[in-house]
């Protein structure tokens, strides 16, 4: 039974209980390889995109998801793309998982016409058919997800849920509490996922939020159930999301999830992260979610070092190619700047 301290959280966190061997056996080598590949794509994409930013090719904001990949890879792996998803401004990973290509996202970061939002949204505002966007306003996405859950219930779509990723800092926003109140009151099928990476910008979570176990403390106030996962461990996330997804489909009741993780970069690319020591960062990186998944697969002889290196090289090249695609893509015509801002008279 796998429970207890994640290494990046207080020792009294009650993580969702699961048996790692059962999760591995249920998924098998083919699925586990696909999840490892997804994590490698996210890691390599953000590494190359960050380098492009530092070279002056990307402007605006840039928030890296490096260190948190296991969370959304597991969530999408469990629930599939055919739900409604919404997230924070740290949205590159979820966009990739929901079908946006590295080329279109990189072109968007470059502000090019071929970008995901035609160069108008940038790093914080990516979309797919089922991704309702990344949001630059802290907590701005929470009412949107709640509305999506209302639509699911109104249309009686019993096989769908809305999934909302929230940073720990957004818990103090009024939109969080208003949304949870309505979701509980109206029995909306929404899964609210607090990605607690321990820092709200440069402020430690325990200096900004009045409770230590956020989901466990907040959910009862709205008559909701709560769960806590180890966000550095793919298997904890997969087992936890599997349980929660099934529960919400059966009950049509909202659930509050807290996932304890750690980002390996600053809050944004302009943040040097001086509020934590090199030793603290080293301890966090020792629990790299990619290495945890890789280690489990290696122990089961599902992968060897040579294969892993080849996979990493493959996805590194895909992301290098996306840089070239973005560089060679055309700039949008300035005359198109106001298109889709106002309602067309033809409509």
N, C-alpha and C positions, 0 to 999 in steps of 0.2 A: 504494500500500500504506500503510495507516494503522497506525503503531506509534509507540513512543516515549513521551516524558514527557507526562503529562496536565495538567501545570501545578499539580497539587496533590499530587504524589508525588515521590520521589527519581527522578533522571533515568535510573537504570539499571533501572527496572521493565521487564520484558518483557511488554508487553500482547499479547493474542491478535491475530495479524495478520488483517486483513480489507481488502476493497476497498469503500469507502463507496458508491461509485456503483453497485456491484452490489447492495448491500443496498437502496438506494433504489429501484432499478429492480425488484427482486424484490417489494418491498412495494407500491409504487404509491401514488398520492395518497389513495385511499379508506382504506387501512389506516393510512397515516401520519397522516391526519387523526384517525382514531379514537384513536391512541396519544397524539397531542397533546391531544385532549379529555380523555383519562383523566388526563394529567398536570395539566391545568388544574383538573379536579375535585378531585384530591388537594390541590393548592396552595390552592385557594379554600376547601375544607373546613377545612383546618388553620388557615388564616388566621382564618376566622370563629370556629372553635372556641376558638382561643387568645384571641381578643377576649372571648368569652363567659366563659372562665376568669378573665380579668383583671377582669371585671365581677362576679365572685362567683357566677355561675350554675353553674360546674363546680367540683367539689372533687376531692381526691385528687391523683393524679399526672397529668402530661400531657407526653408526649415527642413532639416534632414530627419529621416525616420530610422537611420542606422542604429541598430541595437534593439529595435522593437519589432523586427520583421515577423517574428513567430506569431504575433497576435493576429494581425489581419490575414496572414496566409492561412492560419488555422480557421479563422472565422469564415472566410470565403470558401475554404475547402469543405467545411461542414455544411454551410447553408446554401452555397451555390450563388450564381449571379442573378438568379431570377427573383430577387427580393429588392427592396428599396434601401439604398445605402447613402449615408451622408457622413461627412467627417470634418475635421478641423482644417486649418491652413497647412497642416503637415500631410499633404494629400497625394504625393507622388506614388506611394506604394499601392494605395487602394485603387487609384486610377489604372495602374498597370495590371492589377489583379482582376479588374472588371472589364478589361478588354481594350483599353487605350494602348497604343503601340509606343515603344521607346522613341520612334521617329517623331510622332505627333506631339509627344510630351516635350521632348527636347526642343523641337521647333517652337513650341509655345514658350518655353523658358527664354529662347532667343528672341521672342517677339515677332516671329515670322508668320507669313500668311498661311502656311501649311500647318500651323500649330493647332492644338486641340480646341482652342477657342479663337482661332484665327489671329493669335498673337495679342489678344486684348486682355486675357485673364492673368497670364503669368503663372508663377509657381503656386499661388494659393488658390487658384480657381480652375480646377480641372473637372471634366464631366465625361460621363459615358451614358449609354442608354438607361442604365439603372443606378448610376451615381448622380445624385442630385447636387453634387458640387462639394468643393472644399470651400470653407468660409473664413474670411479674414477677421471677422468680428468674433471675439471670444464668446462662445455660447450661442452665436447666431444660428447655428445649424440645428439646435435642439428643438425649437418649435417647428422647423421644417420636417424633421423626422417624425415628430408627433402628428403633424398633418398628414404625412404619408401613411402612418398607421391608421389614422382616422379613415382615410380613403380606402384602405384595405378592408377595414371593418364595414364601411358603408357599402362597398361593392361585394361583400361577402366572399372575399377571396381567402378561403380557409387554408391555402397552402403557402401563403406569403406572410412575411413579417417585415417591419422596418428596423433597420439597425443604425444606431447613432453612436459614433465614436466621439468622445469628449475628453479634453485634457483635465487634469486634476484641478487646474486653476479655474476652470469654468464652473465648478461646483458652487462657487460663491456668487454666481450670477443669478439674478432674479428669474431669467428665462429657464434655468434649470429647474427651479422649484415649481414654477407655474406649469411647465410642461409635464413634470412628473405627477403633479396634482390632477391635471386633466386626463392624463393617460390612465391613472388609477381609477378616477371617477367614472370614466367612460369605457373601461376595460379594453384598452387599445393594445394590439399585438406589437409592442415596440420593445426592442432590446437596447437599453442604454449602457454603453460600455465606457467606463472611465479608464483611460489609459494613464495610470498614475506612474509617470516616469520620475517621480520624486522631486521635480523642480518645476515651479511656475516661473518661467523666464529664469531669473537668478535667485529666486526665493525658495528655500526648502519648503516642502509641502507642509511640514509640521509647524511652520511659522505663518502659514497663510490660511490653513483650514483647521477648524476648531476640534476636529476629531481625527484619530489616527486611522481607524478602519472606516473609510468613507462610505462604501456601499452598505456595510453591515450597520452603520450608525444611521444613515439617511433613509434607507428603504422602509423601515418600519413606520416612519412618519407618514408614509403614503399608502400603507397597507400592501406594500410590494415585497416580494422575495428578493434576496440578494445572494450573490456568489462572488468568490474571490479566486483568481487564478494566478499562477506564477507565469508572468509574461515573458520570461527568458527561456521557458521550457515549452517547446512546441507541443509536446504530448499533454501537458497540463492544460494548455489552451484548447487543444482539439477535444479532449475528453470533456472539458467544461462547457464549451460551446455546443457540443453534441447534446448534452443534457438540457441546456437552457433552450436550445432551438426546439427540441421535442416538446418541452414543457409549454412554451409560449404558443406553439401550434395547437396543442391540446386544450389550453385554458383560455386563450385569447387575453391573457393578462400581461401587463408590462413587467419587466424584470430589470433590476439594476445590477450590473456586473462591474467589479473593479479588477483590473489586471495590473499587477505590480511588475514594473519593468525599469529600465534605465536607458536613457539615450547616451550614445557615445560621443555625441557632438554637443556644441552649445545650443542654446534655445534656437538661435538662428545663425546664419553664417557670420554675422557681425559680432557674435558673442564668443569671447575667448574662454569662457567657462572658468574664470579664476576663483569662483566661489567653492570649488571642490579641489582637493589636492590631487596630485598625480597618482598617489597611492590609492585614493578612493576610486579614481577612474580605472586604474589597473585592476582593482578588485572586481569592478563591474564588468570589464572586458574579459575577465577570466571566465565569465558565464555567457559568452557570446552565443546567442541562440542558434546560429549556424553551426557552430562547433558542437553544441549539445546534440543537435539532430544528427550531425555527421558522425559523432562518436557512437550513438546508438545504432546507426546503420552499419558502421564499421564492425562493431562487436557482433552483429548478426551476419557479417560477411555479405552485406547487400551492396557494398561499395568498397573500393580500395583507394589508396592515395593517388595512384595514377589516374584513375577515372575521375576522381574529384578535381584534380588539377586540370584535366581536360575540360570538364564541365565549366569550371570557373573561367578558363580561357575562352571558351565558347561564348559565354555571356558577357565577358569583358569586350570581346570583339563586336558583339551586337550593339553594345553601348557606344563603343568607339565609332561604329558606323553611323549611329544616330547623331553623333556630333557633326560628322561630315554632312549628313542630310540637312541638319539645321543650318550649318554654315552656307550651304549651297542653295537653300530655299529662298524665295523672293520675299522682300519686305511687303507688307500690305500697302495699298495705295491710300494716301492720306484722305482722298475723297470718300473712302468707305468708312471713315471713322465713326460717323453717326448712324450708320446702318444698324437696324435692329434696336436702336435706342428708343425710338418712338414708334407708335403703331402706324403701319402703312395705311394710306387712304384706300388702297386697293382691297384691303382686308375688312 
